[in-house]
Amino acid sequence: MSGRRWIAVKFISLISLIFFVTCAKVASPPGGPEDKTGPEVLETIPAENSVGVMSGNTISIQFSESIEKKSVENAIFISPRFAGEIKYKWQKHTLNIILPDSFADSTTYIVNVGSNIADIRKNKMENTFSFAFSTGTRIDRGKISGLVVKDGKPSTGTMVALYPFEAPGDTTSFDSLYPPYITQSGKSGEYQLEFLPDGRYFIMAFTDKNKNHLFNFPREAFGLPDRIAVVSPGLSPRIDFNMIEQDTGSISIISATVTGDRLIKVRFSEKIEHTLLRDNFDKIFLQPVDSSGAGQNPTAMKERGNEPQRSFNFFFRTLPAGKYRVKIDAGVFGQAADSTPYIFSGELNIIDEDDRTPPVIDNISHTRTTLYPTDSLIELRFSEPINKKYVSDAAVRIIANDSTYADINYRWLDNFSIDLLARGLEWGKTYKIMIAETLFYDLAGNRLGDSVVNYRFDTYNHDSLGSVAGKISFGTAVDTSGTPYITFATVKGQEIISEPVIDKTFNLELPPGKYFLSGFLDRNNNGEQDYGTLFPFDYAETSSRLPDTIRVRARFETSGIEFKFE
């Protein structure tokens, strides 16, 4: 091929490539803005609320637009459930559901079209669509509704299932137990189970990761109810759920080491709640390898807080040289068995050596933040155990910008942790927490430092705050024996204030902004919201949440708030 011809071919090829790429660009559909609206159900056969439906085995649902077919089969729920394979056939925008058997006589059927159904542009339905029909002369009208919340935010697409018993037993196998009635939460986290027969039910929420309509414990997150779901004429309970994770897989010790601070650091195979270990020091041992004795128990643990984690640092009074292993009663993790009553670490070699590492302040709660004067509990946490005998009243001082001092009460939680209760904090001031490092020594005699370190915090000025006022009430089915707590949190999830409500009314001051209001009934009076346990079964504490935000403006009162536990 001649040079000129070769250049011409290359030129034509280049032009063709540019034309192809230009034509292949993905663009928004012509004629308007990008479609971001989810599909809707236009028509059903049998028709919604129809009675006297003839025997048949087909249900048809017409959608408003083309549907992503893969999103459908695991998002259509028919109650009562049919045994056998269900087939799905499409005619343009209409889905024909072919059932493995005919409709039963005198039966109300409920079809839930789940919120996970999406159009071809991945826009999901706004909410679950439900309709019912009956082969008899009437349709059941029972209803249960509520809100599903995970990590403080509404949970979308979560399964809510109803079972024909009041509470699960210790041997209930949810992974083989199809719920007769099931639906999904919508974009707002709200759900509805409608057209239910009267009865007493167990209701729960779960994530259904594998999309089999079965709750697979413990791999799937779940939410438990606060009571039996009773459906009867005139009674349509509202039951909210807070989703929790509960991994009861086999926990093992990955490693155990001696730190430079002479602590025993233990790393586990799974994340563990702090309190699970802190409440069971008598079941945790540092045992010599050449001894069958129990060994010694830890007297303190460095870690505190609410977040589960894998690594923990334990303090043992003495660490003689030798070879050891960490031994923990397997019952602490709910996995005890006659054959393996304990879990063990590998061999741990401890040698005689001096601790020359000075302690440090791991955390102090009041620093670079603005607080209420009533937020007077200051949490001071150290990297290793502190010798209490050197810590005098002069070790920590709190002074305001007008040179006035606040009184302090010390409360040692253990050698790692001090809670400081400051008295006399005032509105609208800047405070310094002054810590004299020379008065803090670890147990080996290493000093925290040689100077005074300062931490600053502010208290709110009255004029910068607004107020919120209202009252709480209770539904007829709610057990009101617990102390009601209400919590105001920002739209980003930051908790600003959480207070008990004593006389069913509240009047609180808040910084300007928008807030979500939630609450719970503290049934066991521990000051914390408990979400229940599945095995052994225990109901969750009743909770509630306003769907809309509350706006707070400086120097204004937002009043007349009605907050109901239902």
N, C-alpha and C positions, 0 to 999 in steps of 0.2 A: 504494500500500500504506500502510495506516495505521501510525502510529508504534508502537502496541502490538503489532500483528502483526509489524512489522519486528523489534522487540526479541525477540519470541518465536522467530522464525526464527533470529536470530543466536544466541540462547541454546541452541536445539536443535543448531545447527551446532557450537557450541563443545563441548557435551557429547559429540557424535559424534566430534569430533576427538580429545578426551581419551581416549575409549574406544578409538579406532583406534590411537593412539600406544601406549597401555598394552598393548593386545593384541599390538602389533608388536614389542615388546621381544624381543631375542635372549637366550635363557636357556639354561643348561645342560640337557641332557636330563633328564627326570624319572627318579626311581628310583635316584639315586646320584651320586657325584662325576663330574666331567668326564672323558671318555675321553682318556687320554694314551698309550694303548698302541698301538703300530704293528700292522699286519696280519701274519698268518702264512699260510703255505701249508699247507692241510689234506690235499689229495690231488692226484695227477697221473695223467693218462692220455696215453701209456703209463705204467705204474707205475714208481716209482723202482727202479732196478737190475734191471729186467726184461730178459730176453734172448729171442732168437727172435721179436722183434716183427714182425708182418706188415707188408707194404708199405702205406703210407698217407700222408696229407699233413696230418694234424691232430694238434695237441698241446693238451691241456686242462689248465688249472690252476685248482683251486678254492681261494679265499681264505676267511679266517675272518670277513670283514666286507665291507661295501661299499667299493669302491676308487675313488679319484679317477682317472677313466679317462685324463685327459691325462698322468698320471705314468707310464703303462705302456709305451707303444709304444717309447720310447727307453731303456727299462730292462730289456728282455727280450733276452737274447743267446743265440743258438743256434749251436753249433759242431758240425761244420763249417758254415760259412755257406752259406745258400742264395742263389743268384742270382735276382733278380726280386723282385716286390712281395709282401710278407707282409701278410695281412689279419687283423684282430682283431674278433671278435664276442663279445658278452657274453650270458650267461644267468644273471641274478641275480648271484651271487658267483663265477661260473665264467667264466674267459676261455678262449675257443677260438681257437687260433692256426692259421690256414689257410695252409699253405706253398705256394709256387709250383710245387713238384715233389714227387714221392714220395720216401720214404726210400730211400737206396741200400742195396744188399746188403752184409752183413758189415761194418757200420759202427757205431761207438759215437757216439751223439749226446749232447751235453751241453747242458742248458738252465740258464742262470743267470738267476735272478729278482733283479734288481738292488735294492740298498738304497735307491734313490731312489723306489721305489714307495710311495705313501702312501694312507691311507684318506681318507674324505670330510672328516675334521677335520684333514687335513694331517699326521697322524702317520706317520712313515716307518718302514719295516721296520728292525729292529734290525741285521740283517746280510743279506748276499746269500744266497739259498737256491739250492743247486745240486742237480740230479739228472741221472742218466744212464740211458739204455736202449740196447739194441743190437739190430740186425737180424741179428746173427750169434750165435755160441754163447758169447761172452765180452765182458766190458766192460773197457776199458783202465783201469788203476789208478794211472797216474802222477799226481804231485801236486807243485805248487809253492805255497808260501805266504810270507807276510811282512807287513811293516808299511809304510804310506805316511805320511810325515811332511812337513809344510809349515810353515816358520817355527817349527820346534821342537815343533809340536803335531800329533797325529794328524789326517790328512786324510780326510774322509768323502766318499763318492760319487765317488772318483777312479777313472778307468778303468785297468785293468792288462791289457796286451795281450801276446800271445805270437805271435812271427813265425817262419816256417819257415827261418830262416837264423841264422848265429852272430853276425854283427855287421853293422851298416849300412855301406854304402859312401858315397863322396862324392856319388854321383848317386841315392841312394835317395830316392824321392818318397813320403813317408809319407801325404801328403794324397790319394793315390789307391790306397793299399795297405791293404785291409781285413785285419785280423788274423784268422787262422783261429780263435783262441781268445781270449776277452775276458771280463772280469768287472769288478766294482766293489768298492771298499773299503767296509767297514761303518762304524758309528758310532765304533768304537774305532780305526779306521784299518787294521785287519787285512783281508787279502784271502786268498782261496784259489782256485787253479785246479786242479780235480780231474778225474779220469777222462781223463788225457792219455796218448797213445801215447808209447812210448819215443822219445827223440831228443835232439838238441842244438838249442837255440832261443835267439833273442834276445828278451828280455823288457824291457818298459819301462812306465812309468806316464804318463798325461797327463790333463788336466782336461776335455777334450771340451766346450768352451764352446758349440759350435753343435749338439751332440747328434747328430752324424752317424756316430759310431763310428770316425772317422778322426782321426789326429793331424795337426793343422794347425800346422806350424812356420812362423814363430816365435811365432804369436799365442797359443798355448796353453802353459801351464807343463808341465814334464815332469820325470820322474825316470829316471835311468839305473842299470843294474845294475853290480855289482862284478865280474861274471864271466859266462861262458857258462852258460845254464841247461841242465844235463844231467839228463834224466829217464831213469831205468833202474831195474830191479828192486832194491829195497832202498835207493834213493837218491831222496829227496824234498827238494830244496834249499829253503832258506829265504832269500829275497832281499828286503832292505828297500830303500826308495826315499826319497830326500830331494828334494823338488820344487824346481825352479829355473825362473827366467824368463830367457829369452835373446832379447832383441829385436834382430834384425839388420836392422831397417828402416833406411832411408836417414837418416843423421845429417847435420845441417847446422848451421852457426853462425848463431844468431839475431842476436847482437849482440856487439860488442867495444867496450869503453870504457876510459878511463883513470880510475882512482880517485884520491881525494885523497891516498892513500899512494903514488902513482906506480906502481901495479900495473896490469897489463892484465887486466881482468875479461872473460872470455869466457862467453857463455851459449849452450848447445847446445839442439837441438830435442828431444833425448831424454836421459834420465838415463844417466850413464856411470860405470863403475867408476874409482875414483881411480888404481889402479895402471896402468890402461890408458894414462893420460896421463903419469904419473910415470915409467914405464919407457920412454917414447918422446920425451923432450925433444929428441933429435936429429932428430925428424920434425915438430917444431912450430917455426914461424918467424914473426918479426915482420919483414915485408918492406916496404921503401919502394915506394910505388905506381909511381914513375917509374923503377924498376930491375927488371931481370930476374934480379938476383942472389938468392941464397938468403935473405939476411937473417940475423938473429941468433936463436939459440936461447935459451929460458928457462934459468935456472940453478936455480930453485926454484919451488915451488908451495905456496900457503898451506894448501890443504885436505889433511887426512889423515883416515883412518877407513875403515870397512867399508861404509858406506851409499852407494850410488850417488846422484849428484846432477847438476843441470844446469849450475850456474855454478861456475867455477873462476877463481882469481886467480893469475896468473903474474908472476914477477919476472924482468925483463931488466936486465942490468948497466947499460946506458945507454939513455936515451930522448931522442935529439936531436929538435929540433923538425922537423916535417914531416908528410907524409901517408903513412899505412901501412895495411896490411891483415894480418890473421892468416891464415896459410897452414898447413894440416895435411895430411900425407900420408894419403890416404883408406885406405891399407892398415892404419893404426892401428885402424880400425873394421871391417876385413874387407870393405870395399866398393870396393876399388881396381879401376879399369878403365882400359884404354888411353885412352879418350876423356875420362875425368875422374879423373886420378890424384891430385888434391888437392881439398880443400874450402877455401873462402875466406870471410872475413868481409867486411862492407862497409867502406867507407873510414873510417879512423880518423885524426882530426886531433890531433896531439900538439904542444903549445906549450911554450915555456920558462917554467916557473913553479916557484917554490920549494915544497917539501913542508914545510908548517908544522904538519902533523897529528901529535901525539905518538902513539907506539905504545901499545897496551893489551894486557893479558893476555887472550887469547881463551879459554883453557881451562887448568885445572890438575887433574890426575886425582885427587889425594888431597885431598879437601875434604869435611868434614861426613859422614864415613863411617867404618865400622869395618872393619879389614883384618887380615889375617895379618901377622905380622912379616916373613914371607918375601915379601910383596907390596911389594918395596922399589923398584920402578921407578916414578918419578914423572914424568909427562909434562907438560911446560910448553910452551904454544903461544902465539905472539904474533900480533898483527894484521898486522904487516909485518916485513920483514927487520931483524934486529938486528945492530949492529956488534960483532963478537965481541971485539975488542981491548980493550974497556972492561970486559968481564965477568970479574971476578976470583973467587977462591975465596970471598971474603966476600960475593958477590952473593946467595947463598942459604944460609941456615942452617936446621937442623932441631934443635929443642930439646924435650926431654921435660918433663913436669910436675915431675920431680925435678931439673931444671936440668942434666941431662946432655945432651951434644950427640951427634948421629949424624954419622959421616963421610959425605961426598958425593963421588961421581965424576961429572964432567960428560961427556956425549956429545952433541955437536951433530949432529943429523940434517941440518939445513940452516940457513939464517939465520932461518927461522921457528920452529924446533923444537929444544928441548933435552930429552934424557932424563937424569934425575938418578937415579943409583943410590945409594940410602941403605944404609949398612952399620951393623949394630949395633942395629937396631930390636928392642925387647923386648916380651914379652907384657904385656898389661894396663896400658898406659900411654896418656896423652894427649900428642900431639905438636903443635907449631906449626911450620909452614913459614914462615920469615921472608924476604921478598924485598925487598932494598934497591933501590928504584926508581931511585935516583940513579946506579946502575952499569949501567943498561940504556939504550942510545941506538939510535935507528934510523939508517940510513945517511945521512940528511940532518942528523943531529945533534940531533934532537928527543929529549928525555929522557922516560923512562917516567913519572916523577913525582918528588916531593920527600920522600917518606916511606918508612917500612918497612911493608909490608902483610903481614898474617898470615892463614894458612889452617890450619885445624885438622883433625886426623884422630885416630882412636883405634885401638889394636890390641886384639884379642880377649884376654879374660882366660881362662886355661886352665880355670878352674872353671866358666865359662859354656858350655863346649863339650862335645859328645859325640863319640864316634868311630864310624867305620864300617870294617869289615874284611872281607876276602874274597879271592877269587881269580878269575882269568879263565881261560877255556879256549877252544878253537877246534874248529869242525866239521871233518870230514875233507876237505871241498871248499874250504876257505878258504885262500887264500895268506897265510901267516903272516910274510912277509918284512918287513912294515912294523912300526914301533914302535906298540904299542897305547896309546891315550889313553883315559882315562875322565873324564866330566864329571858333576858333581852340580849340578842346577839346581832352583830352587824351583818349586812348582806354577804360579806366575805367570810362569815362564820366565826368571827372573834367574839367570845363571850365577854360582855361588859359588866353585867350584874346578874346574880342569881340569889333570890331571897325567898324564905318561907313566907307564906301569907297566913296570918293568924286569924283574922276576923272576916275573911272573905272579901276584903277590900285592900287595895294597894295604891300608894302614891310615892313614886320614885323619881329621882333626878337623874338625867342622862345627858351626855354631850349631844350636840346637834348631829342629826344624821337619820338614816333609815334603818329600822330594826325589824327582825323577826321575833315574835313572842311565842315561846313554847313553855310547857310546864309538865310536871309529873306529880303523882301522889306517892309520897315516901312511906310506903306501907310498913317497912321495917325500921323506919326512923334512923337510918344511918347517914342521912344527908346526901346520898348519892342515888342516881337513877339506876335501877336494876332491871335488866332486860329479860330475866327469867332463865331457866335452864331446861334443856330437853331431856337429859338423862342424868339424875332423876328429874322428873318433870316438876317445874314450878312456874307459875304464871308470872308474866312480866308486870311491872308496876304500870298503872294507868298513866297514859301520857296524852298530850294534846298540843296542837300547834295552829296558830292563826295562818290562813293561807296568804293573806296580804301583809305588806310591810306597814309599819307604823312610823310616821314622820315626826321627828322631834326638832323643835326650833328653840334657839336660845331665848330665855326669859318668857317663854310661852308655855301654857299647860295644854297638853293633849288629853282630854278627859272623855269619860263615857265609854271606855273600852270594856267590852263584854267578852270574857274569856270563859269558855265552858269545857268542862271535862265530860265527854259523852261516852 
